[in-house]
Amino acid sequence: MVTVLPDEALLRNFREADYANMALDDPLLQSAYVHVVKNSRDIITGSGLRPELLAALNDLKRRGNDATPMLLKLMKENPYTPFECAALSAAYIDTIDPGPFLEYARDALKSRWETLQATDVERIARLLLYKGIPSDVGLLREAAKKRPYLAHDVESIIALVKRPNGPPAPQTEDATPDHTDVKKRDTVKPAATPPPVASTSSSSWLAWLIVVIASTACAVWLFLRKSK
């Protein structure tokens, strides 16, 4: 982060009431919001957050649109960091208007497509497809032409979002595996299961048993014959 913020350890034991008394320009509150965005696996439920960060998320939901300018300011101050595009997930919160975050995402596509990381492209694509307008699909495809090796990823996300039972939108962390790894798994066929090998021990034991029975029967027959 370019913006210098207080250490996360200072947030220990903070509760919603503590955050409610802070102004939006309070570095502690900003630090809390940054760590909420970076550590939450789902911005709606707050899964994966410690109690003090979950309290900060609830404060963010309470403030709603009032917190948007501060989040956008932090995003602009810290481009190409794990926080920047992860903060787009705030647009999925019901009390926050997604409009400013959609404009931020569109501007990033138009002005910085060549330098965005693949994970950032995925977050931008998901936001535009879930919260944007139909023309955003064309914007994504037009931008993908500038970096053809990402075109497949963009088309995969478009198909995934359009699928009725697709994954939920407000995931902050990259819940899907790296696309390269997915392609490798798709192309590598599982090893064929070898045919079952017949057990030789049981067949050998059965053969010896037959020999012993036959030998015993023959000996008994010879003994009876001599006795007669």
C-alpha contacts under 8 A as a table, 3 or more apart, distances in Angstrom:
res1	aa1	res2	aa2	distance
1	M	4	V	6.91
1	M	78	N	5.74
1	M	81	T	6.59
1	M	83	F	7.93
2	V	77	E	6.66
2	V	78	N	5.51
3	T	74	L	7.39
3	T	77	E	6.67
3	T	78	N	6.83
5	L	27	P	5.91
5	L	28	L	7.21
5	L	30	Q	7.46
5	L	31	S	5.67
6	P	10	L	7.15
6	P	27	P	6.57
6	P	28	L	6.11
6	P	31	S	6.32
7	D	10	L	5.85
7	D	11	L	7.90
7	D	31	S	7.62
8	E	11	L	5.63
8	E	12	R	7.72
8	E	31	S	6.92
8	E	32	A	7.31
8	E	35	H	7.58
9	A	12	R	5.74
11	L	14	F	5.58
11	L	28	L	7.48
11	L	32	A	7.13
11	L	52	E	6.53
11	L	53	L	7.98
12	R	52	E	6.13
13	N	51	P	7.76
13	N	52	E	5.86
14	F	18	D	6.03
14	F	19	Y	7.43
14	F	52	E	5.09
14	F	55	A	7.49
15	R	18	D	5.31
15	R	19	Y	6.69
15	R	51	P	7.86
15	R	52	E	5.89
15	R	55	A	5.47
15	R	56	A	7.51
16	E	19	Y	5.20
16	E	20	A	6.05
16	E	55	A	4.90
16	E	56	A	6.40
16	E	58	N	7.10
16	E	59	D	6.13
17	A	20	A	5.03
17	A	21	N	6.62
18	D	21	N	5.61
18	D	22	M	7.07
19	Y	22	M	5.27
19	Y	29	L	6.57
19	Y	55	A	7.94
19	Y	56	A	6.65
19	Y	59	D	6.63
20	A	59	D	6.68
22	M	26	D	6.20
22	M	29	L	6.72
23	A	26	D	5.32
23	A	29	L	7.65
24	L	29	L	6.74
24	L	30	Q	7.24
24	L	67	A	7.03
24	L	70	M	7.02
25	D	29	L	7.49
25	D	30	Q	7.08
25	D	70	M	7.54
26	D	29	L	5.37
26	D	30	Q	6.36
27	P	30	Q	5.00
27	P	31	S	5.99
28	L	31	S	5.04
28	L	32	A	6.20
29	L	32	A	5.01
29	L	33	Y	6.30
29	L	56	A	7.78
30	Q	33	Y	5.13
30	Q	34	V	6.17
30	Q	70	M	7.96
31	S	34	V	5.12
31	S	35	H	6.28
32	A	35	H	5.28
32	A	36	V	6.15
32	A	53	L	6.42
32	A	56	A	6.11
33	Y	36	V	4.96
33	Y	37	V	6.29
33	Y	53	L	7.90
33	Y	56	A	6.51
33	Y	57	L	7.07
33	Y	60	L	7.44
34	V	37	V	5.30
34	V	38	K	6.25
34	V	83	F	6.82
34	V	87	A	7.95
35	H	38	K	4.99
35	H	39	N	5.78
35	H	53	L	7.23
36	V	39	N	5.44
36	V	40	S	5.66
36	V	49	L	7.17
36	V	53	L	5.76
36	V	54	L	7.42
36	V	56	A	7.13
36	V	57	L	6.34
37	V	40	S	5.77
37	V	43	I	7.31
37	V	83	F	6.87
37	V	86	A	6.28
37	V	87	A	5.71
37	V	89	S	7.54
37	V	90	A	7.88
37	V	172	T	6.90
38	K	82	P	7.05
38	K	83	F	5.98
38	K	86	A	6.68
38	K	87	A	7.85
38	K	172	T	7.32
38	K	173	E	7.70
39	N	48	G	6.75
39	N	49	L	6.42
39	N	172	T	7.92
39	N	173	E	7.71
40	S	43	I	5.86
40	S	46	G	5.58
40	S	47	S	5.92
40	S	48	G	5.45
40	S	49	L	5.70
40	S	172	T	6.17
40	S	173	E	7.12
41	R	46	G	6.85
41	R	47	S	5.60
41	R	48	G	5.84
41	R	171	Q	5.68
41	R	172	T	5.24
41	R	173	E	5.24
42	D	45	T	5.67
42	D	46	G	5.38
42	D	47	S	5.59
42	D	48	G	7.85
42	D	170	P	5.78
42	D	171	Q	4.65
42	D	172	T	5.75
42	D	173	E	7.66
43	I	46	G	5.14
43	I	47	S	7.54
43	I	57	L	7.93
43	I	89	S	6.60
43	I	90	A	7.03
43	I	92	Y	7.52
43	I	93	I	7.31
43	I	170	P	5.92
43	I	171	Q	6.53
43	I	172	T	6.44
44	I	92	Y	7.32
44	I	93	I	6.32
44	I	170	P	6.67
46	G	49	L	5.84
46	G	54	L	6.07
46	G	57	L	7.07
49	L	52	E	7.94
49	L	53	L	5.70
49	L	54	L	5.56
50	R	53	L	5.39
50	R	54	L	6.07
51	P	54	L	5.01
51	P	55	A	6.14
52	E	55	A	5.15
52	E	56	A	6.43
53	L	56	A	4.84
53	L	57	L	6.22
54	L	57	L	4.99
54	L	58	N	6.31
55	A	58	N	5.13
55	A	59	D	6.29
56	A	59	D	4.93
56	A	60	L	6.20
57	L	60	L	4.94
57	L	61	K	6.27
58	N	61	K	5.05
58	N	62	R	6.17
59	D	62	R	4.97
59	D	63	R	6.21
60	L	63	R	5.23
60	L	64	G	6.05
60	L	67	A	6.83
61	K	64	G	5.09
61	K	93	I	6.79
61	K	94	D	7.81
61	K	95	T	6.12
61	K	96	I	7.60
62	R	95	T	7.42
63	R	66	D	5.53
63	R	67	A	6.03
63	R	95	T	7.89
64	G	67	A	5.89
64	G	68	T	7.30
64	G	93	I	7.96
64	G	95	T	4.74
64	G	96	I	4.79
65	N	68	T	5.17
65	N	95	T	6.73
65	N	96	I	4.87
65	N	97	D	6.35
66	D	69	P	7.04
67	A	70	M	5.51
67	A	71	L	6.38
68	T	71	L	5.16
68	T	72	L	6.14
68	T	96	I	7.50
68	T	100	P	7.92
69	P	72	L	5.17
69	P	73	K	6.04
70	M	73	K	5.09
70	M	74	L	6.31
71	L	74	L	5.18
71	L	75	M	6.20
71	L	87	A	7.31
72	L	75	M	4.95
72	L	76	K	6.19
72	L	101	F	7.79
73	K	76	K	5.25
73	K	77	E	6.18
74	L	77	E	5.06
74	L	78	N	6.15
74	L	84	E	7.70
75	M	78	N	5.25
75	M	79	P	6.26
75	M	83	F	7.07
75	M	84	E	4.65
75	M	85	C	7.57
75	M	87	A	7.26
76	K	79	P	5.85
76	K	84	E	7.48
78	N	81	T	6.00
78	N	83	F	7.48
78	N	84	E	6.26
79	P	84	E	5.77
80	Y	84	E	6.43
80	Y	85	C	8.00
80	Y	116	L	7.22
80	Y	117	Q	7.76
81	T	84	E	5.55
81	T	85	C	7.86
82	P	85	C	6.88
82	P	86	A	6.41
83	F	86	A	5.14
83	F	87	A	5.87
84	E	87	A	5.58
84	E	88	L	7.48
85	C	88	L	5.34
85	C	89	S	7.89
85	C	120	D	5.70
85	C	123	R	6.63
85	C	124	I	7.18
86	A	89	S	5.92
86	A	120	D	7.72
86	A	123	R	7.16
86	A	172	T	5.80
86	A	173	E	7.60
87	A	90	A	5.80
87	A	172	T	7.95
88	L	91	A	5.84
88	L	101	F	6.01
88	L	105	A	7.89
88	L	123	R	7.56
88	L	124	I	7.64
88	L	127	L	7.40
89	S	92	Y	5.68
89	S	93	I	7.76
89	S	127	L	7.72
89	S	170	P	5.86
89	S	171	Q	7.14
89	S	172	T	5.99
90	A	93	I	5.58
90	A	96	I	7.15
90	A	98	P	7.83
91	A	94	D	7.87
91	A	96	I	6.04
91	A	97	D	6.47
91	A	98	P	4.36
91	A	99	G	7.90
91	A	101	F	6.28
91	A	127	L	7.95
92	Y	96	I	7.42
92	Y	98	P	7.02
92	Y	169	A	7.69
92	Y	170	P	5.78
93	I	96	I	5.51
94	D	97	D	7.60
97	D	100	P	7.17
98	P	101	F	5.40
98	P	102	L	6.08
98	P	131	K	7.07
99	G	102	L	5.10
99	G	103	E	6.30
100	P	103	E	5.13
100	P	104	Y	6.24
101	F	104	Y	4.93
101	F	105	A	6.17
102	L	105	A	5.05
102	L	106	R	6.15
102	L	127	L	7.18
102	L	128	L	6.52
102	L	131	K	7.64
102	L	132	G	6.75
103	E	106	R	5.09
103	E	107	D	6.07
104	Y	107	D	5.21
104	Y	108	A	6.20
105	A	108	A	5.10
105	A	109	L	6.34
105	A	124	I	5.70
105	A	127	L	7.99
105	A	128	L	7.60
106	R	109	L	5.12
106	R	110	K	6.30
107	D	110	K	5.13
107	D	111	S	5.96
107	D	112	R	7.86
108	A	111	S	5.36
108	A	112	R	5.17
108	A	113	W	6.55
109	L	112	R	5.72
109	L	113	W	4.79
109	L	140	L	7.67
109	L	143	A	6.65
110	K	113	W	6.20
110	K	143	A	7.14
112	R	115	T	5.49
112	R	116	L	6.15
113	W	116	L	5.46
113	W	143	A	6.71
113	W	146	K	7.71
114	E	146	K	7.09
114	E	147	R	6.83
116	L	120	D	6.20
116	L	121	V	6.51
117	Q	120	D	5.21
117	Q	121	V	6.34
118	A	121	V	5.04
118	A	122	E	6.31
118	A	150	L	7.35
119	T	122	E	5.07
119	T	123	R	6.39
119	T	174	D	7.29
120	D	123	R	5.13
120	D	124	I	6.13
121	V	124	I	5.10
121	V	125	A	5.96
122	E	125	A	5.04
122	E	126	R	6.11
122	E	153	D	7.73
122	E	154	V	7.18
122	E	157	I	7.36
123	R	126	R	5.19
123	R	127	L	6.23
124	I	127	L	5.22
124	I	128	L	6.20
125	A	128	L	5.26
125	A	129	L	6.06
125	A	140	L	6.96
125	A	154	V	7.03
125	A	157	I	7.20
125	A	158	I	7.86
126	R	129	L	5.17
126	R	130	Y	5.98
126	R	157	I	7.04
126	R	161	V	7.50
126	R	169	A	6.88
127	L	130	Y	5.27
127	L	131	K	5.63
127	L	132	G	6.91
127	L	169	A	7.58
128	L	131	K	5.42
128	L	132	G	4.36
128	L	133	I	7.21
128	L	136	D	6.12
128	L	137	V	7.71
129	L	132	G	5.59
129	L	133	I	7.39
129	L	134	P	7.90
129	L	136	D	7.03
129	L	137	V	6.93
129	L	158	I	7.17
129	L	161	V	7.03
130	Y	161	V	7.40
130	Y	169	A	6.83
132	G	136	D	6.35
133	I	136	D	5.60
133	I	137	V	7.92
134	P	137	V	5.89
134	P	138	G	7.71
135	S	138	G	5.31
135	S	139	L	6.47
136	D	139	L	4.80
136	D	140	L	6.18
137	V	140	L	5.18
137	V	141	R	6.33
137	V	158	I	7.79
138	G	141	R	5.11
138	G	142	E	5.99
139	L	142	E	5.13
139	L	143	A	6.15
140	L	143	A	5.20
140	L	144	A	6.12
140	L	154	V	7.24
141	R	144	A	4.96
141	R	145	K	6.63
141	R	151	A	7.25
141	R	154	V	7.37
141	R	155	E	7.92
142	E	145	K	5.51
142	E	146	K	7.61
143	A	146	K	5.69
143	A	147	R	7.47
144	A	147	R	5.34
144	A	148	P	5.88
144	A	150	L	6.22
144	A	151	A	4.92
144	A	154	V	7.21
145	K	148	P	5.28
145	K	151	A	6.84
147	R	150	L	5.76
147	R	151	A	6.92
148	P	151	A	5.02
148	P	152	H	7.73
149	Y	152	H	6.72
150	L	153	D	5.21
150	L	154	V	6.35
151	A	154	V	5.11
151	A	155	E	6.19
152	H	155	E	5.16
152	H	156	S	6.06
153	D	156	S	5.02
153	D	157	I	6.26
153	D	179	H	7.03
154	V	157	I	5.19
154	V	158	I	6.24
155	E	158	I	5.00
155	E	159	A	6.16
156	S	159	A	5.17
156	S	160	L	6.04
157	I	160	L	4.90
157	I	161	V	6.05
158	I	161	V	5.33
158	I	162	K	6.23
159	A	162	K	5.20
159	A	163	R	6.27
160	L	163	R	5.24
160	L	166	G	5.68
160	L	167	P	7.67
161	V	164	P	7.73
161	V	166	G	5.63
161	V	167	P	7.42
162	K	166	G	7.19
163	R	166	G	5.13
168	P	171	Q	6.92
171	Q	174	D	7.10
171	Q	175	A	7.00
174	D	177	P	7.39
177	P	181	D	6.78
177	P	182	V	6.60
178	D	181	D	5.35
178	D	182	V	6.41
179	H	182	V	4.91
179	H	183	K	6.17
180	T	183	K	5.17
180	T	184	K	6.30
181	D	184	K	5.04
181	D	185	R	6.20
182	V	185	R	5.13
182	V	186	D	6.11
183	K	186	D	4.98
183	K	187	T	6.21
184	K	187	T	5.22
184	K	188	V	6.09
185	R	188	V	5.35
185	R	189	K	7.80
186	D	189	K	7.46
199	S	202	S	6.06
199	S	203	S	6.99
200	T	203	S	5.29
200	T	204	S	6.09
201	S	204	S	5.26
201	S	205	W	6.22
202	S	205	W	5.20
202	S	206	L	6.26
203	S	206	L	5.15
203	S	207	A	6.31
204	S	207	A	5.16
204	S	208	W	6.39
205	W	208	W	5.28
205	W	209	L	6.26
206	L	209	L	5.08
206	L	210	I	6.38
207	A	210	I	5.26
207	A	211	V	6.42
208	W	211	V	5.06
208	W	212	V	6.20
209	L	212	V	5.16
209	L	213	I	6.20
210	I	213	I	5.19
210	I	214	A	6.08
211	V	214	A	5.15
211	V	215	S	6.05
212	V	215	S	5.10
212	V	216	T	6.12
213	I	216	T	5.16
213	I	217	A	6.14
214	A	217	A	5.17
214	A	218	C	6.16
215	S	218	C	5.14
215	S	219	A	6.21
216	T	219	A	5.11
216	T	220	V	6.20
217	A	220	V	5.17
217	A	221	W	6.20
218	C	221	W	5.13
218	C	222	L	6.27
219	A	222	L	5.19
219	A	223	F	6.17
220	V	223	F	5.10
220	V	224	L	6.19
221	W	224	L	5.23
221	W	225	R	6.14
222	L	225	R	5.07
222	L	226	K	6.23
223	F	226	K	5.25
223	F	227	S	6.22
224	L	227	S	5.05
224	L	228	K	6.34
225	R	228	K	5.29
